[in-house]
Amino acid sequence: MGKYIDLTQDNFEATVNSGVSLVDFWAPWCGPCRMLAPVIDQLAEEFEGKANICKVNTDEQQDLAVKYAVRSVPTILFIKDGEVVDQMIGAASKQAFADKLNSLI
């Protein structure tokens, strides 16, 4: 069963530097973030071995949120080989995320 990767300052670069990554910047107090959580879990299963499905808790990893100019949560970054290629702000459908990932793989 696939599981998303919890990103921190320590493992962020190593994780997103190769291949395709979806990075969900979220916070525990954020309602839309909690609604998005099961979608992220499903994507982690479906894209296991094809893309990194990751989450960043912005309360705990404020430096990463600042570095990537995350001003509202949820913010989802799509990163390919270390470069941010797209972003979505706010909750969206699982299909929207899957389509974006498939276009990058």
Rosetta blueprint (number, residue, H / E / L):
1 M L
2 G L
3 K L
4 Y L
5 I E
6 D E
7 L L
8 T L
9 Q L
10 D L
11 N L
12 F H
13 E H
14 A H
15 T H
16 V H
17 N L
18 S L
19 G L
20 V E
21 S E
22 L E
23 V E
24 D E
25 F E
26 W E
27 A L
28 P L
29 W L
30 C L
31 G H
32 P H
33 C H
34 R H
35 M H
36 L H
37 A H
38 P H
39 V H
40 I H
41 D H
42 Q H
43 L H
44 A H
45 E H
46 E H
47 F L
48 E L
49 G L
50 K L
51 A L
52 N E
53 I E
54 C E
55 K E
56 V E
57 N E
58 T L
59 D L
60 E L
61 Q L
62 Q H
63 D H
64 L H
65 A H
66 V H
67 K H
68 Y L
69 A L
70 V L
71 R L
72 S L
73 V L
74 P L
75 T E
76 I E
77 L E
78 F E
79 I E
80 K E
81 D L
82 G L
83 E E
84 V E
85 V E
86 D E
87 Q E
88 M E
89 I E
90 G L
91 A L
92 A L
93 S L
94 K H
95 Q H
96 A H
97 F H
98 A H
99 D H
100 K H
101 L H
102 N H
103 S H
104 L H
105 I L
